[in-house]
Structure formats: C-alpha cells, structure tokens
Amino acid sequence: MTTYSKSSWLSCSVVALVAMSAAASAQMTDEARAFLSENGISEALIEQADASTATELAVPAEWLEKAAAEGTIDFSTNDASEHVARWLPVFNARYPDIEIIATETSGAARAVQPLLAYKAGQLVRHIVVSFEGSLQDYVEADALAEIDDLPAWDGIPEDRRAPNGTFSGMQNTTWCMIYNKDRVSEEELPATWWDLVSEDSPLKGGRVGAANRAQLWTLNLWTHPDYGPERMTNEFLPAFFSTLQPQLRAEGVGGMINLPLVGEFDVGLPTPNDETAEIMETGAPVGWHCPEPVPQYFNLIGMFRDSPTHYSSKVFINWLLSQEGQLVRLAAGGDGPVHKDLQIEGAAPLAEEFAGKDIALRTLDGMLTELPKVYEVWNPIWAQAGGPE
C-alpha cells in the first residue's frame, strides 16, 4: 500500500483565495498547459480544454471558502503512486490550499472496507473510486452524497453517471486481451468472442489464462444484443470453460498482463488498455487485441455523505471530471477520459485497437441489476471447472 500526499498551508485570506480562484478558473493554468504539452497531448486538445475551464471549473466561491477551512482529503485509489505524483501537483497548482492523501490500494481495501466502516459509523475515507463491484452495496447503504451540482457534471454522458446524482464515471477503460507476440500470430487472434470459444479456435487447450473477473468483460457481453443472458448461460460460458479450456488463475489483472511474458500462457484476459499500453511501451514482445464487441466500462467516483471534507472533495471531483483534469490524468497515467467531448483521437491509450469497432458498454443498469445474475451463472461454473477461489 503506497501513500502519496502534497502538503500545503492555509496562507491566503478568504478574500484573496476567492479572488485567485475566480481568476484561475477562467483559463488553464500554466502548469497544466506545460504538463500536457510535455506529455504528448495535442495542442488542439489543450486549446479545447482551455476553452472549457471558464464553465467547468467555475466552482462557487462559497465552496472554495469552506474548502479552505476543511482538512485533508483521504481516499484510496488504484492509481500507481508515480501517477498520483504526476497529476497531483497540477491540481494543486490550481487549488494550492486543498491537501490530498491518495493511498494506492486494490480490491476490498479500496471499495469494501471504507463502506463497512461507514456503515459502522466510522469514516475512514472521504472519496471512493473504482467501486463498481460494490455499487449495489453503496446504493443500499445510501452512502454517497449528491454531486450533480458540480459545474463539470454535464460533461459526463448521461449513461455514465447516476440518475440521482450520487456518482459519476471518472474514466473509460477498455478490456480486451494481451498476447505474447512470439507465441501468437495475428492470424490466430479471434475477430469476435464467439470465434474465441469456437470448436476450431486456435487458442483453445490452455493457451489462454483467465482471471476471475466476470464483472470486467462477461457482464458487457451479457447485456449485448448479440449475446444476451440466455446465450451466455447456455452457449458462450459453457464453451468458454469446456471448449476453450483456459487456465483459471488466482492472479488478478496484473498477473494477466505479466504472466504471458514468462510463458505461463500465451494470451491473458481481461486486460485494460491503459496498463497494457504501459508495458508495451517498455518494448516487451506483447500485443493487445480486441474481439468484437469490445468490452468497455467507466470507473466510478463518489464521495461519502457527512464527510468533513465535503466542499474540498467536491472541488477535487469537479476537477477530475473537467476536461483539464481528464487530460492531465491521461497524460499522467494513461487513464482514458469519460468526458463526452474527449471521445476523440488522441484521448485514449491503444484507441487504434478498438476505434470504429462495436462497443459493449457496461451500463449502470447492468451493474445494478444484471451483475448479480452474471455471478449466479459464472461463480458455479468457475468453481466446477476448477477455478481457484
């Protein structure tokens, strides 16, 4: 578990803070412009984001006044510490009096444990991110505060934010398959997921390693019209386990990315575009391939009710959802923007592998109503096939 924080001191008066914030929101900061330019973001995208700041970053003066008196924002993130160390100074260049501690965690420590503490009357985190697998639990606990009054809220597509305003998509991630280029030819790569599990699939017989992460790609197919619950239950999933016969692994996504490099298996799934792009940039002999329809989803962000950092958290989340914040995170760690005006070339890692293809989106309704049904089918068949718990 890695923690990164940026300390700052409340050195400005309230009047000065409000005046400076109003001026800062009118245009992109010099620090943000330099950071984006130095890290490969096109001038056209920078100018587009700059033009949006007057609207998207126009947070109320009252929020800034109250944020200045609040304590440190504490949240768990799946961002690597080095990524946080890159984007956090850009945020603090605009909002120097908001201090953030971002702790790199995964799984239960990031999403489950903060909710359990909240339900027990304790607040151990102020903001929660990437809690899709526990979304229903958060909804039932009414744990999240409304954030639909954020100036940047309207930039998030309606199908990627909560109808009641309690959470939003923060970034898009596309989930496909990494493969060892020395062991898999392009001709062996399946055009569709049906091709992957067909009787004549060249990848069957243990060449594929699969993590127990149905929520990252199986749910997308479950809700897609070409697959659907009935065909997934009776055709696709039986073929996936019985015909394809993948290696069922205890490792998570990191293992699926790294194990093909050492010959544990030839293809790993599911793997995300951002983390896969990073390892490809090292020169490792791997490629990334997306059968159609391409599974894509959006990581969520929300804030707990009754947080002592209510206003500073809203200012921070608003920046993350703005075009400036979205592009800074893209440049810092390859996080694909969810903002509706950034679904364009140059704004996502490995976009050339899925641009123009049919997208199987993991919707909010799918997460809330269909994911339990997916688990009812997936979990028993995973166990019956010998998959580790």
LOGU-850207 format. One record per residue (C-alpha): residue number from 1; x, y negated, z. Coordinates in Angstrom, 2 decimals, padded with zeros to 5 digits, m for minus. Example, Ala and Ser with C-alpha at 12.3 -4.5 7.8 and 13.67 -1.06 7.14 Angstrom:
[pt 1 [012.30 004.50 007.80]]
[pt 2 [013.67 001.06 007.14]]
//
This chain:
[pt 1 [000.00 000.00 000.00]]
[pt 2 [001.53 m003.30 m001.10]]
[pt 3 [000.51 m006.75 000.09]]
[pt 4 [001.30 m010.00 m001.65]]
[pt 5 [000.39 m013.40 m000.26]]
[pt 6 [001.08 m017.00 m001.08]]
[pt 7 [001.20 m019.28 001.93]]
[pt 8 [000.07 m022.87 001.72]]
[pt 9 [m000.62 m025.61 004.21]]
[pt 10 [m003.61 m027.90 004.53]]
[pt 11 [m001.64 m031.04 003.78]]
[pt 12 [m004.27 m033.09 001.97]]
[pt 13 [m007.14 m035.04 003.39]]
[pt 14 [m010.62 m034.03 002.34]]
[pt 15 [m010.96 m037.15 000.19]]
[pt 16 [m007.69 m036.52 m001.60]]
[pt 17 [m008.48 m032.85 m002.08]]
[pt 18 [m011.82 m033.58 m003.70]]
[pt 19 [m010.32 m036.23 m005.96]]
[pt 20 [m007.47 m033.99 m007.04]]
[pt 21 [m009.79 m031.03 m007.66]]
[pt 22 [m012.14 m033.08 m009.82]]
[pt 23 [m009.22 m034.20 m011.95]]
[pt 24 [m007.74 m030.70 m012.15]]
[pt 25 [m010.95 m029.13 m013.38]]
[pt 26 [m011.07 m031.49 m016.35]]
[pt 27 [m008.26 m029.69 m018.15]]
[pt 28 [m005.95 m026.71 m017.97]]
[pt 29 [m003.08 m027.12 m015.54]]
[pt 30 [000.44 m027.45 m016.91]]
[pt 31 [001.35 m024.29 m015.01]]
[pt 32 [m001.43 m022.28 m016.65]]
[pt 33 [m000.62 m023.60 m020.12]]
[pt 34 [003.07 m022.81 m019.75]]
[pt 35 [002.40 m019.36 m018.30]]
[pt 36 [000.02 m018.40 m021.10]]
[pt 37 [002.28 m019.73 m023.82]]
[pt 38 [005.35 m017.98 m022.42]]
[pt 39 [003.49 m014.66 m022.20]]
[pt 40 [002.19 m014.33 m025.72]]
[pt 41 [m001.28 m015.89 m025.58]]
[pt 42 [m002.00 m017.69 m028.84]]
[pt 43 [m002.29 m021.45 m028.97]]
[pt 44 [m005.83 m021.10 m030.30]]
[pt 45 [m006.93 m019.13 m027.24]]
[pt 46 [m005.16 m021.56 m024.93]]
[pt 47 [m006.94 m024.52 m026.52]]
[pt 48 [m010.27 m022.70 m026.32]]
[pt 49 [m009.79 m022.04 m022.61]]
[pt 50 [m008.62 m025.59 m022.03]]
[pt 51 [m011.79 m026.95 m023.60]]
[pt 52 [m013.90 m024.80 m021.27]]
[pt 53 [m012.35 m025.91 m017.98]]
[pt 54 [m014.41 m029.09 m017.61]]
[pt 55 [m017.53 m026.93 m017.36]]
[pt 56 [m016.35 m023.57 m015.99]]
[pt 57 [m014.09 m024.96 m013.26]]
[pt 58 [m016.35 m027.80 m012.15]]
[pt 59 [m016.97 m026.36 m008.70]]
[pt 60 [m018.96 m028.57 m006.31]]
[pt 61 [m016.95 m030.95 m004.16]]
[pt 62 [m018.71 m029.51 m001.09]]
[pt 63 [m017.25 m026.08 m001.81]]
[pt 64 [m013.74 m027.48 m002.01]]
[pt 65 [m014.19 m029.46 001.18]]
[pt 66 [m015.41 m026.41 003.09]]
[pt 67 [m012.86 m024.10 001.46]]
[pt 68 [m010.06 m026.30 002.79]]
[pt 69 [m011.17 m025.52 006.33]]
[pt 70 [m011.50 m021.76 005.86]]
[pt 71 [m008.88 m019.12 006.50]]
[pt 72 [m007.04 m016.73 004.22]]
[pt 73 [m008.98 m014.67 001.69]]
[pt 74 [m008.21 m010.98 002.23]]
[pt 75 [m009.08 m008.38 m000.38]]
[pt 76 [m007.92 m005.06 m001.78]]
[pt 77 [m007.01 m004.87 m005.43]]
[pt 78 [m005.92 m002.27 m007.95]]
[pt 79 [m003.59 m004.85 m009.48]]
[pt 80 [000.04 m003.91 m009.07]]
[pt 81 [001.86 m006.24 m006.70]]
[pt 82 [004.03 m007.55 m009.51]]
[pt 83 [000.93 m008.52 m011.43]]
[pt 84 [m000.50 m010.37 m008.45]]
[pt 85 [002.84 m012.13 m008.05]]
[pt 86 [002.45 m013.44 m011.59]]
[pt 87 [m001.16 m014.68 m011.61]]
[pt 88 [m001.50 m015.91 m008.02]]
[pt 89 [000.91 m018.87 m008.40]]
[pt 90 [m001.08 m020.04 m011.43]]
[pt 91 [m004.26 m020.01 m009.33]]
[pt 92 [m002.50 m021.86 m006.51]]
[pt 93 [m001.24 m024.48 m008.94]]
[pt 94 [m004.89 m025.48 m009.34]]
[pt 95 [m006.03 m024.73 m005.79]]
[pt 96 [m002.97 m025.12 m003.52]]
[pt 97 [m004.99 m025.09 m000.30]]
[pt 98 [m006.59 m021.68 m000.76]]
[pt 99 [m004.45 m018.87 000.58]]
[pt 100 [m004.91 m015.30 m000.63]]
[pt 101 [m003.64 m011.95 000.57]]
[pt 102 [m004.12 m009.33 m002.12]]
[pt 103 [m003.34 m005.80 m000.97]]
[pt 104 [m002.70 m003.16 m003.61]]
[pt 105 [m004.80 m000.09 m002.77]]
[pt 106 [m006.81 002.51 m004.61]]
[pt 107 [m009.99 004.54 m004.28]]
[pt 108 [m011.55 004.75 m000.84]]
[pt 109 [m009.23 002.19 000.73]]
[pt 110 [m010.31 m000.41 m001.81]]
[pt 111 [m014.05 000.19 m002.06]]
[pt 112 [m015.36 002.67 000.53]]
[pt 113 [m013.60 001.71 003.74]]
[pt 114 [m014.48 m002.02 003.57]]
[pt 115 [m018.16 m001.12 003.13]]
[pt 116 [m018.12 001.34 006.03]]
[pt 117 [m016.56 m001.36 008.21]]
[pt 118 [m019.16 m003.90 007.09]]
[pt 119 [m021.99 m001.51 007.94]]
[pt 120 [m020.41 m001.03 011.39]]
[pt 121 [m020.45 m004.79 011.94]]
[pt 122 [m016.82 m005.49 011.05]]
[pt 123 [m015.48 m007.43 008.10]]
[pt 124 [m012.04 m006.15 007.09]]
[pt 125 [m012.11 m007.58 003.56]]
[pt 126 [m013.78 m010.68 002.12]]
[pt 127 [m013.87 m009.80 m001.57]]
[pt 128 [m014.32 m006.36 m003.14]]
[pt 129 [m013.20 m005.36 m006.63]]
[pt 130 [m013.48 m002.24 m008.76]]
[pt 131 [m016.17 m000.67 m006.58]]
[pt 132 [m018.22 000.83 m009.41]]
[pt 133 [m018.23 004.33 m007.94]]
[pt 134 [m019.75 002.97 m004.71]]
[pt 135 [m022.07 000.41 m006.30]]
[pt 136 [m025.26 002.11 m005.17]]
[pt 137 [m023.99 002.16 m001.58]]
[pt 138 [m023.27 m001.57 m001.73]]
[pt 139 [m026.73 m002.26 m003.15]]
[pt 140 [m028.48 m000.18 m000.49]]
[pt 141 [m026.48 m001.89 002.27]]
[pt 142 [m027.30 m005.36 000.84]]
[pt 143 [m023.65 m006.10 001.49]]
[pt 144 [m022.96 m008.61 m001.28]]
[pt 145 [m023.59 m012.35 m001.34]]
[pt 146 [m025.15 m014.08 m004.34]]
[pt 147 [m022.60 m015.65 m006.70]]
[pt 148 [m024.81 m016.61 m009.64]]
[pt 149 [m024.33 m020.30 m008.82]]
[pt 150 [m020.71 m020.14 m009.97]]
[pt 151 [m020.01 m022.57 m012.84]]
[pt 152 [m018.35 m019.75 m014.82]]
[pt 153 [m021.25 m017.32 m014.28]]
[pt 154 [m022.86 m017.97 m017.66]]
[pt 155 [m019.69 m016.89 m019.44]]
[pt 156 [m020.26 m013.29 m018.36]]
[pt 157 [m022.54 m011.28 m020.70]]
[pt 158 [m025.91 m010.51 m019.11]]
[pt 159 [m025.40 m006.76 m019.44]]
[pt 160 [m022.16 m007.04 m017.41]]
[pt 161 [m023.47 m008.86 m014.35]]
[pt 162 [m026.07 m008.18 m011.67]]
[pt 163 [m029.62 m009.37 m012.40]]
[pt 164 [m029.87 m010.57 m008.79]]
[pt 165 [m026.54 m012.37 m008.98]]
[pt 166 [m024.65 m010.33 m006.39]]
[pt 167 [m021.78 m009.02 m008.51]]
[pt 168 [m020.15 m009.55 m011.87]]
[pt 169 [m017.92 m007.83 m014.33]]
[pt 170 [m014.36 m009.08 m013.92]]
[pt 171 [m012.51 m007.32 m016.71]]
[pt 172 [m013.16 m004.88 m019.53]]
[pt 173 [m011.31 m001.59 m019.59]]
[pt 174 [m011.40 000.92 m022.42]]
[pt 175 [m010.91 004.60 m021.57]]
[pt 176 [m009.50 006.95 m024.18]]
[pt 177 [m006.67 009.48 m024.30]]
[pt 178 [m002.90 009.22 m024.14]]
[pt 179 [m000.87 011.77 m026.11]]
[pt 180 [002.73 012.84 m026.47]]
[pt 181 [003.74 011.83 m030.00]]
[pt 182 [006.43 014.52 m030.09]]
[pt 183 [003.87 017.26 m029.44]]
[pt 184 [000.66 015.98 m031.04]]
[pt 185 [000.30 014.92 m034.67]]
[pt 186 [m002.13 012.23 m035.76]]
[pt 187 [m004.00 014.85 m037.78]]
[pt 188 [m004.80 016.72 m034.57]]
[pt 189 [m006.49 013.73 m032.95]]
[pt 190 [m010.30 014.01 m032.87]]
[pt 191 [m012.42 011.41 m034.67]]
[pt 192 [m015.28 011.96 m032.22]]
[pt 193 [m015.74 013.53 m028.80]]
[pt 194 [m017.70 016.32 m030.48]]
[pt 195 [m014.59 017.07 m032.56]]
[pt 196 [m012.54 017.33 m029.37]]
[pt 197 [m014.67 020.16 m027.99]]
[pt 198 [m015.42 021.98 m031.24]]
[pt 199 [m014.55 025.66 m031.74]]
[pt 200 [m011.76 024.73 m034.13]]
[pt 201 [m010.33 021.90 m032.04]]
[pt 202 [m006.53 021.96 m032.33]]
[pt 203 [m006.29 020.63 m028.77]]
[pt 204 [m008.05 023.49 m027.00]]
[pt 205 [m006.35 026.05 m024.80]]
[pt 206 [m004.88 023.85 m022.08]]
[pt 207 [m003.24 021.19 m024.22]]
[pt 208 [m005.46 018.54 m022.59]]
[pt 209 [m005.11 017.50 m018.97]]
[pt 210 [m008.27 016.08 m017.38]]
[pt 211 [m008.73 014.16 m014.14]]
[pt 212 [m011.87 014.46 m012.04]]
[pt 213 [m013.13 011.04 m013.14]]
[pt 214 [m016.51 011.58 m014.80]]
[pt 215 [m017.54 008.01 m013.99]]
[pt 216 [m014.85 006.62 m016.29]]
[pt 217 [m015.94 008.22 m019.56]]
[pt 218 [m018.52 011.02 m019.21]]
[pt 219 [m021.18 008.59 m018.00]]
[pt 220 [m020.66 006.48 m021.13]]
[pt 221 [m021.44 009.45 m023.34]]
[pt 222 [m024.34 010.48 m021.10]]
[pt 223 [m026.10 007.19 m021.83]]
[pt 224 [m025.15 007.04 m025.53]]
[pt 225 [m027.90 007.98 m028.03]]
[pt 226 [m025.64 010.41 m029.93]]
[pt 227 [m025.05 012.44 m026.77]]
[pt 228 [m027.59 011.81 m024.00]]
[pt 229 [m028.32 013.75 m020.80]]
[pt 230 [m029.77 016.85 m022.47]]
[pt 231 [m026.98 017.38 m024.96]]
[pt 232 [m024.31 016.52 m022.40]]
[pt 233 [m025.76 019.07 m019.97]]
[pt 234 [m026.40 021.88 m022.45]]
[pt 235 [m023.80 021.34 m025.16]]
[pt 236 [m020.97 018.91 m024.59]]
[pt 237 [m019.93 019.62 m021.00]]
[pt 238 [m020.11 023.42 m021.36]]
[pt 239 [m017.96 023.12 m024.49]]
[pt 240 [m015.56 020.72 m022.76]]
[pt 241 [m014.86 023.18 m019.97]]
[pt 242 [m015.27 026.52 m021.79]]
[pt 243 [m014.15 025.83 m025.35]]
[pt 244 [m011.56 023.11 m024.84]]
[pt 245 [m010.34 024.71 m021.58]]
[pt 246 [m008.48 021.64 m020.32]]
[pt 247 [m006.09 021.69 m017.41]]
[pt 248 [m008.17 020.42 m014.49]]
[pt 249 [m005.86 018.29 m012.43]]
[pt 250 [m005.85 016.91 m008.90]]
[pt 251 [m003.90 013.84 m010.05]]
[pt 252 [m005.68 010.62 m010.83]]
[pt 253 [m005.35 008.25 m013.74]]
[pt 254 [m001.66 007.64 m013.06]]
[pt 255 [m000.96 011.33 m013.47]]
[pt 256 [m002.87 011.47 m016.72]]
[pt 257 [m000.60 008.73 m018.06]]
[pt 258 [002.71 010.07 m016.83]]
[pt 259 [002.41 013.87 m016.98]]
[pt 260 [002.29 014.11 m020.81]]
[pt 261 [005.77 012.57 m020.80]]
[pt 262 [007.21 015.52 m018.89]]
[pt 263 [005.37 018.21 m020.84]]
[pt 264 [002.74 019.18 m018.28]]
[pt 265 [000.16 018.82 m021.04]]
[pt 266 [000.03 017.15 m024.44]]
[pt 267 [m003.00 014.88 m024.02]]
[pt 268 [m004.25 013.15 m020.87]]
[pt 269 [m007.72 011.78 m020.26]]
[pt 270 [m009.16 009.48 m019.27]]
[pt 271 [m006.52 006.77 m019.57]]
[pt 272 [m007.08 002.99 m019.72]]
[pt 273 [m005.85 000.68 m022.42]]
[pt 274 [m004.04 m001.73 m020.08]]
[pt 275 [m001.90 000.75 m018.13]]
[pt 276 [m001.25 002.83 m021.24]]
[pt 277 [m000.07 m000.26 m023.12]]
[pt 278 [002.44 m000.93 m020.37]]
[pt 279 [004.06 002.48 m020.65]]
[pt 280 [004.04 002.29 m024.45]]
[pt 281 [005.93 m001.00 m024.22]]
[pt 282 [008.80 000.83 m022.49]]
[pt 283 [009.41 002.83 m025.67]]
[pt 284 [008.05 006.08 m024.25]]
[pt 285 [007.06 008.53 m027.02]]
[pt 286 [003.34 008.27 m026.40]]
[pt 287 [000.34 007.03 m028.34]]
[pt 288 [m003.23 006.23 m027.40]]
[pt 289 [m006.28 007.37 m029.30]]
[pt 290 [m010.00 006.60 m029.04]]
[pt 291 [m012.56 009.12 m030.29]]
[pt 292 [m015.93 007.59 m031.07]]
[pt 293 [m017.99 006.40 m029.38]]
[pt 294 [m015.34 004.56 m027.39]]
[pt 295 [m015.95 004.57 m023.61]]
[pt 296 [m015.67 001.07 m022.20]]
[pt 297 [m016.69 m000.44 m018.91]]
[pt 298 [m016.23 m003.51 m016.84]]
[pt 299 [m014.65 m003.57 m013.39]]
[pt 300 [m016.79 m005.35 m010.83]]
[pt 301 [m016.12 m008.13 m008.37]]
[pt 302 [m018.26 m009.32 m005.47]]
[pt 303 [m017.97 m010.88 m002.04]]
[pt 304 [m019.31 m009.71 001.30]]
[pt 305 [m022.13 m011.53 002.99]]
[pt 306 [m021.33 m013.65 006.05]]
[pt 307 [m017.68 m013.96 005.12]]
[pt 308 [m015.62 m016.59 006.94]]
[pt 309 [m014.11 m017.42 003.55]]
[pt 310 [m017.45 m017.91 001.81]]
[pt 311 [m016.57 m021.06 m000.13]]
[pt 312 [m012.92 m020.32 m000.85]]
[pt 313 [m013.95 m016.87 m002.10]]
[pt 314 [m016.49 m018.44 m004.44]]
[pt 315 [m013.87 m020.84 m005.80]]
[pt 316 [m011.47 m017.93 m006.32]]
[pt 317 [m014.01 m015.66 m008.00]]
[pt 318 [m015.12 m018.52 m010.21]]
[pt 319 [m011.54 m019.00 m011.40]]
[pt 320 [m011.19 m015.28 m012.10]]
[pt 321 [m014.31 m015.40 m014.29]]
[pt 322 [m013.32 m018.58 m016.13]]
[pt 323 [m011.52 m018.40 m019.45]]
[pt 324 [m008.39 m019.81 m017.80]]
[pt 325 [m008.40 m017.11 m015.14]]
[pt 326 [m009.28 m014.35 m017.56]]
[pt 327 [m006.41 m015.21 m019.91]]
[pt 328 [m003.95 m015.60 m017.03]]
[pt 329 [m004.80 m012.09 m015.80]]
[pt 330 [m004.48 m010.78 m019.35]]
[pt 331 [m001.01 m012.30 m019.61]]
[pt 332 [m000.01 m011.17 m016.11]]
[pt 333 [m001.09 m007.54 m016.26]]
[pt 334 [m002.95 m006.75 m019.48]]
[pt 335 [m006.43 m007.00 m017.97]]
[pt 336 [m008.98 m007.28 m020.77]]
[pt 337 [m011.33 m010.25 m020.41]]
[pt 338 [m015.04 m009.68 m019.88]]
[pt 339 [m015.88 m013.29 m020.78]]
[pt 340 [m018.24 m013.41 m023.76]]
[pt 341 [m016.08 m015.95 m025.61]]
[pt 342 [m012.94 m013.83 m025.29]]
[pt 343 [m014.12 m010.70 m027.09]]
[pt 344 [m011.83 m011.57 m029.98]]
[pt 345 [m008.50 m010.57 m031.45]]
[pt 346 [m005.55 m011.10 m029.17]]
[pt 347 [m007.54 m010.86 m025.96]]
[pt 348 [m007.19 m007.15 m025.03]]
[pt 349 [m004.34 m004.58 m024.93]]
[pt 350 [m004.40 m001.96 m027.72]]
[pt 351 [m007.50 m003.53 m029.24]]
[pt 352 [m006.36 m002.25 m032.62]]
[pt 353 [m007.21 001.27 m031.45]]
[pt 354 [m010.88 000.54 m030.77]]
[pt 355 [m011.76 m002.66 m032.64]]
[pt 356 [m014.63 m002.03 m035.02]]
[pt 357 [m015.50 001.35 m033.53]]
[pt 358 [m018.78 002.28 m031.88]]
[pt 359 [m018.57 001.34 m028.18]]
[pt 360 [m020.20 003.48 m025.50]]
[pt 361 [m020.68 000.92 m022.74]]
[pt 362 [m021.07 001.97 m019.15]]
[pt 363 [m024.03 m000.18 m018.20]]
[pt 364 [m025.24 m001.38 m014.84]]
[pt 365 [m028.33 000.79 m015.16]]
[pt 366 [m026.11 003.75 m015.98]]
[pt 367 [m024.05 003.19 m012.84]]
[pt 368 [m027.07 002.75 m010.61]]
[pt 369 [m029.47 005.38 m011.94]]
[pt 370 [m027.61 007.80 m014.21]]
[pt 371 [m024.29 008.34 m012.44]]
[pt 372 [m025.83 010.48 m009.66]]
[pt 373 [m027.37 012.66 m012.38]]
[pt 374 [m024.00 012.99 m014.09]]
[pt 375 [m022.42 014.13 m010.83]]
[pt 376 [m025.18 016.72 m010.35]]
[pt 377 [m024.03 018.36 m013.58]]
[pt 378 [m020.33 017.53 m013.55]]
[pt 379 [m019.41 018.47 m009.98]]
[pt 380 [m020.68 022.09 m010.06]]
[pt 381 [m019.21 022.83 m013.47]]
[pt 382 [m015.88 021.27 m012.47]]
[pt 383 [m015.78 023.48 m009.37]]
[pt 384 [m016.89 026.60 m011.26]]
[pt 385 [m014.11 026.05 m013.80]]
[pt 386 [m011.55 026.00 m011.01]]
[pt 387 [m011.10 022.26 m010.74]]
[pt 388 [m009.42 021.04 m007.52]]
[pt 389 [m011.49 019.12 m005.01]]
//
